Amino acid sequence: QVQLVESGGGLVQAGGSLRLSCGASGRTFSGYRMGWFRQSSGKEREFVAAISWSGGRQYYGDSVKGRFTISRDNAKNRVYLQMNILKPEDTGVYYCAAAPVDSYVYTPRSYDDWGQGTQVTVSS
């Protein structure tokens, strides 16, 4: 079990950028695959990006591919989501999550530990 806290959300204009951070308190997430999901009003939680524990493999949802970049720094016990060329459709609450390394990447059910989320709002 790891305890996760997200930060870096806010209000940004379309075309702008934000970087989200996720940190673990009290316990390292080394050995876990880390993921980002988002949820907007009235929609199901959506896969955004994931990264293997070593950082060697990254996965992206189709809607963010080419615009978002996930990375991690295990020495600092942090994972990041760099979001560029933001669109109004990217608006939502973004959640950091941790999963066993051999679990399925794309489903929320694979992830055992979740942060409380950080709001991202993109204005047109």
N, C-alpha and C positions, 0 to 999 in steps of 0.2 A: 504494500500500500504506500502511495505517495500522496502528499497534500500539495495541490497546485493552486497558484494565484496568477491571474492574468492582469496585464496592464497595457496601456498605450492606446486604448480606444479614444474616440472623440469625433468631432464634427469636421469634415473636410469637403472641399469642393470637388466636383467631378473632374477627373484628370489628375488629381493630387495623389499624395502618398501618405501612408501611415506604416509604422512598424509596431507590431504587437509583441509583447514579451510574456513569457510564462516561466515562473520560477517555482521550485519546490522548497517547501519549508520543512526542515527537520529530517528529511530523508532524501537521498539521491534517487533520480530516475534513470541512472545508468542501468542498462540492461532492458529497458522498456522501449518499445516503439512509441513515438509521440505523434499525436495528431491534432489538427485543428478542424473544428466543425462550426457551423453557423446556423442560426435560426432567426428568421424574420417572422413578423406577425402573420399568423394564419397558415404557416407552412411547417412542414416536417424539418427536423434537424438534418442539415445537409453537409456531406463531406466536402472539405476544402483542400486539405493537404495532410501528408504524413511523412515521417522520416524514420529510418531505421536507427537503432541505438548508436551505431557507429557514424551515422551521417552519410553512409555510402549510397543509400537508395532513397529517393524522394518520389512521392506520388502526389498528383494533383487532380482535382476535379476539372471537368472540361470547361466550366465557365470561368475558371481563374487561370488556366494554363497560359503561360507566357506573360502573365502580369504579376503573379504572386510567387514568392520564393520562401521556402521553409529552410531553416537551418537550426543547428543546435551546438551548444558548447557544454560538453559534459563536465569539464573542469569547473565551470561556473554553475552547473546544474540549471541551465536555462535552455529554452527553445524559443525561436523567433519566427514571426511571419511578416515578411516585408511585402507590403501591398502597394503596387504601383498602378497608375492609370485607373484609378478607382471610378466606378460607375454607381449611379443610384441603386442599381440592382444588388450591389454588394452590401447594402445597409442591413444590419442585423446585429444580434448578440453573438459574439465569437467566443467559443469555448476551447480551452486546451484540455487534452485528455491523454492518458497513458494506457497502453495495452501490452500484453505479453508479445514478445517478438515474433512468434510463429502463428499469431492469430490473423484472421482475415482483416485486410486493411480498411475496407470502405464502410463497414457497418458500425454504427454507434455501440452495438451490443458487444463488440470485441474489446471495448475500452472499459477498464475497471474503475479508473479514478478520473474525476472531472473537477475543473475549476468552476467558479461561480459565474464566469462570463464577463466580457467587457463590451460595451456598446460601441458600434461603429455606425456613423450616420454620414451618408454621402449626399450632398445637395446638388441639384441640377443647375 
